[in-house]
Amino acid sequence: MPDGRPIPAPGHGAVDFEERVNFARLRDYRLARARAALESSECGAFLLFDFYNIRYTTQTWIGGALGDKMTRYALLTRDGEPMLWDFGSAAKHHQLYSPWLEPENCRAGMLGLRGAISPEAGLMREAVTQLKDLLTQAGVVDSPVGVDIVEPPFLFEMQRQGLRVVDAQQLMLDAREIKSADEITLLSQAAAMVDGVYQDIVEALKPGVRENEIVALATKRLYEMGSDQVEAINAVSGERCNPHPHNFSDRLIRPGDQAFFDIIQSYNGYRTCYYRTFSVGSATDVQRGAYRQAREWMDAAIEAVKPGIGTDDVARVWPAATDFGFANEMAAFGLQFGHGLGLGLHERPIISRLNSLEHPVEIKPGMVFALETYCPASDGFSAARIEEEVVVTESGVEVLTKFPAQDLFVANPY
């Protein structure tokens, strides 16, 4: 973007009068990053089962319901074009509507739906035999095969047929670490959707509404706006705020409750993770105090983020677990926390006192991540939760999440 201009959140439609997301450029960028990761490794090929890695390399998607079934997979060799095995009807659809893939490289595949079809049926054996033949044709059968995630029977079959398997997930996460301008625009568009949903939430947040009703309202609005997956919405209120359960219930919201929400959804695959805390009708001094503390920790973290520093420098501005009521950093993990955002909800970098102090990662321009803080209130049950999504620029950060959060927002005050 030109100097001084904010990161855009343009309309979702394609138009001839503005440059918005260039999807051809996006596809080229992602595949080039995956190829570079492969070239930098000892591997002759990547065999990918992780849905986000498949999308990153093949630019295909068939819906979240099949994302945990471990039956779609993609092969990327050093000199070859991406190959994809998918549900047969989906493979046919890719042949018709995904012209960036060679039609013959979109193949019907089935491995067993996480064991629902026993490995004894031979589907995995046949798939590995086919893969080994393709690796032989590509001249890389004697090189290691990088695999991101895999079912044990498939791994055992690869080993039985003489293939050497190494980890590709670290390499693919490295590839996905730096976002292009198109990826950042998609992340900005996704955040703008949640900005609007929070306006709907504060208007509906009154005594007598249930947490699950807020989740239903948000889910409906997101799909109406064009979300391709509402992955999860946390809705936590009243005495459920502390300890933090990371879910929602059918609890009735009451006057004076503190309530916080996390909206996790994606637009064109690019995710949000976006907490906001409200008080309902009124707020107590201790609730306001907890919110002020959570905001101070957030602002300190945002101020700390600059290219070239380590994630340990960010983690150190947050309190130790014992300072806010936890026995150790493992017990408090995910409360004072940062995590990369992209096609996956948890990408590089992961920032916390659990891992970052001893194993810091350099922060680089083009990283996009969410920063989260949590502060329990002294009443023993209320708590404040704030999350901001940030893009690392050459000079600092730009915040993508725009719904007001500098002060505790009292919804429908009395």
N, C-alpha and C positions, 0 to 999 in steps of 0.2 A: 504494500500500500504506500501511497505518497506520504512524505513526512507529515506527521500531525493528524493523519486521518485514522479513525478507529477501524478495527477489524470489522468488515462488513457482515451483516446478517441479511442478505438479500432474500427476496421472495423465492418460493420454491419452484416456480414455473420457469421454463426455458423461454427466453425472450431474445429479440434481435437488437434491442437498443441498449443493453447493458452486458458487460462481461460478468458472468456469475461463476458457477462451478464449471470447469472444463473437464468433463468426465473422461474424455480420451486422454487428456494430459494426466489426469489422476491415475488412470490404469497404467499408463506408461511408467509413471514415477514409481508406483508400487512394485511392478514387476522388475524394474531396474534395480530397486533396492534389494529385492529378494535374490536376484541374480548375483549382485555384488556380494551379498552375504555368503552365497554358495561358493563363489570364486575365492573368497578369502579363507575358506575352510579346507580341511582335508577331504571333504566328501566329494563323491562323484555325482551324487544326486540328493535331493531332499524328497522324502515321502511324508506328506502332511495330512494329518487327521484333524488337527485343531481347526474348527470352523473359521476362525478369524484369519489364520494363515492361509486356508484355502481361498477365502475371499480376497486376501491380499495378493495372491499370486495368479488366481484364475478369474477374478472379478465376477464371481457367481455367488448366488445366495438362493436358498429355497425355503427359508423359514426356520424359526427357532425351535419348533417342536421336534425337529430331527437333529438338533445340534448336539444332543448327548447320546446318540445312538451308535456312533463310531462306525458308520457304514459308508460315508462319503470320504474320498481321499484323492489327493492330487500328487503327481510326480513331476518334479522339475529336475532335468539333467543339465549338465554344464552347457551343452550346445543345442539342446532341443527346446521345442515349444512346450508350454505347460500342458499336461494331460490330466484329465479329470474323470473319475468314476463316480457315478451318481445313480439315484433311482432312475430306472429306465425312461420313464416319461419325462423326468426333469432333464436327462441327458439329451433327449430329442428336442426339448424346448431350447436348451443351450445351442444346439446345432442350428436352430432357426433364428434365434434372437441374440446370440452372443458372437458376432462375426469376428471379434478379436481372437477367438479360439479356432484352431483348425477343426472342422467338423468331425474328422476321424479321431480327434483327440478327446471327444466327449463320448464317453462309453457308459453303458449300463453296468452297474456294479452292485453287489450285495455280499456282505461278510457275515451277517448273522444277528444284527440288532442287539448288540451287547449280550450275546450268548443265548438269545431266544431260539435261534437256530444253532444247534450244537456244532462245535468245531468238527465233530465226527462226520458231519454232512459233506465236508470237503471243500466248502466255499473258500475258506482261507488258504488251503493248500493250492487250489487252482489260481487264486489271485496272486500268491507269492510266486508261483511258477511263471505266470504271465509277466509279473514285474521283473523277475530275474532275466527273462528273455529280452525284455526291453532294455534293461541295463547292459546286457551283453551286446545288443545291437548298437547301443550308444558308446560302447567301449569303456564302460566304467564299472563293470561287474566286480572287479577286484578292488575297487575303492570302497571306503566306508559309505553306508547309506545313513544320512541324517534323518532321524524321525523325531517328531515333536511330542506327541502323546500316542499311546498304543495299548491295545488289549493284550494281556499276557499270552493268550494262545497264538495271536498273530506274530508277536515277537518271537515266540518259541519256534514257529514255523519258518520265519525268516532265518533264524539261526540253524535250524535243521537243514535248510537248503543251502547253507554255506555263505549267507550274507552277513557281513559285519555291520552291526548297528551302533551308531553313536547319537548323541543328543543334538538335535537341530533347534530345539525350542529357544535356547539362549541366543543362537544366531538370528532366528527370526524376530525375537524381541528386540535385538539390536537394530535390525533392519527397520522395524516399525517405530523406533524411538523418535526420529526426527520427522515432523509432519510438514508436508508441502503446503503451499498457500491454499490449494483446493481442499485439503483435509482440514485446515484451520477454519476455512469458511463453513464447511459442513458442521464442524464442532460449534461454531458460533450460531449457525442456524438452529441446531439442536438446543442450545442453551436459550435462545430467544423463545422457543416453544415453551420451555419451562417457566421463563419469566411470566408469560401470559397465564399459564396454569396456576401459578401462585396468586395472581390476582383473583382468579376464580375461587381459590381455596380460602383466601381471607374474607371474601364476601359470604362464603358458606359456613365459615367457622363460628358457630354459635352453639350455646348449650342445647343438648338434645340430639345433635348430629353424631353419628357414630364414626369411629375411625375408618371402618370399611366403606362407609358412604363417601368419605373424602377420597379414598383410593379409587372407588368406582367413578366418581366425578373426574378425577385427574386422568384416569385411563381413557375414558370416553373422549375427553377433550384432546388428549395427545393423538389418539388415532384419527380424530377428525382433522387435526392439523397436519397429518401425514407421517406420523411415527411409523416405523416398520417393525418395532418391537418395544413394548413396555416390559422391561425385564423384571422390575420390582419397584414397589413404592412402599417405603416404610412410613407408618403413621403411628406416632407414639405420644401419649398424652397423660396428664395427671400423674398419679403414683407410678405409672409404667415408665416414666422418664428416667428413673434412677433406681436400679441399674438399667442400662440401655439394652432392650431386647432385640433390636434390629429386625422388626417385623411390624405387622399391624394386627389389630383384633377388632371385636365388635363393641369395644368399650364406648359408652356414652360420654361425650365431652361435657364438662360441667363448668359453671361460672368460676373464673379465676384460675382455671387450668393453664399450665404451660404445655405446649404441644409443639413437636417438631416433626418434620417430614423430609424424606429423601426421595427424589424422583430420578430413577434410573431407567433411561429409555434411549432409543437410537433413531437417528434420521439418516437414511442412506448408509446405515451401518455405524455411524459415529455417535458415541455415547455421551450421556450426561450422568453426572453424579453430583447432586445439588441439594444440600440441606438448607432449610430455613426453620427458625424457631419463632413461635408466636405465643402471646398470652391471650386468653379468651375473655374479653369483657373488661378485665382489670389485671393488674400485676402487682405483686408484693415487692417490698424492698429487696428481699433475698433473691427473688427471681431476677430482678433487674441487676443485682450485683453479680450473679452467676453469668448473666449475659455479657455484662461489661468485661468480665475476666476472659470469657471465651473470645470476645472481639479483640481484646488486647493481644491474646496469643495469636489470633489470626493476622492482625495487622503487623505484628512483629515478624511472622513468617513471610508474608508478602514482601515486606521491606527487605528481608534478608536475601530473597531470590535474585540472583544476578548470574549472567553467564560466567563460567569459569570457577565458581565456588563449588564446594561439595555438598551433597545432601546432608552430611553431618552438620554443616553450618546452619542449615534450616532446622534440623531436629533439635539442636541445642537450645533454640529459643523457646521450645516447649517444655513444660514441667516434667520432671521425672514422675514415673507412675506412683511412687510413694507420696508425692506431693498432693495428689488429688484422690487418695483413698484406695490405691491398688497395691498389691503385694510386690509386684514386679512388672517388668515391661511386657512380658508375654501375656499377663492377665489384663493389661491395659491396651493391648495391640488393637489398632483400628480406631482409637478415640482421638489421639493427637497423631495425625496421619496424613500422608500425601501419597497419591498414586497416579501414574500416567493414565491418560484417556486417549482412546482412539477407536479402532474396531473392537477392542476388548475393553472391559471395565477396569482391569488392573494391568497396566502396562508399565514400562519403565518411565520414570524412576519410582521406586517405592521408598518413601521417606518415613522413618520412625526411629525412635530411640532404640528399638529392639534390634535393628539391623544396620542403621546408617552410621552410627558412631564408630563401629569397627570396620565397616565395609562401605565407605562412601562411594557415591557415583557422581561424576562431574555433571553439572547442569549446563545445558547447551542451548543456544538459540534454536527455536523450532520445536522444542519440547512443549507438550501441553499436559498439564496435570492438575488434579484437584487437591486442595489443602483443606483439611478437616480439623476442627477443634471441638472439644466437649468439656463442659464444666458442670459438675454437680452442685446444686444449691445447698445452702446450710440447713434448709428445712428437712433434708434427708430424703426427699422424693422428687423434687423438681430438678430440672437440668436444662442447660442451653447447648444447642448443637448448631454449628455454622459451617458452611462449606462454600468455598469459592473456587472456580475453575480459572486457571491462569495460562496464558501463552507467554513463553520466555522470548523476549526480544533481545536485540543487541545491547540494550541499555538497562533492562529490568524485566518487568512483566506488564501485560495488559490483562485486565480481568474481564472474562466473558459473561459472568453471571451478574445480572443487573438488578434483580429485585431487591429493594432496600433492605439492608441488613446491618447498617452501622449502629443502629440503636434497636432495642427490643420493640418489635411491632406488636401493638395491642390491637387485635382484630375485634371489630364491632364493639368499641368501648362503651361502657355505661356512662 
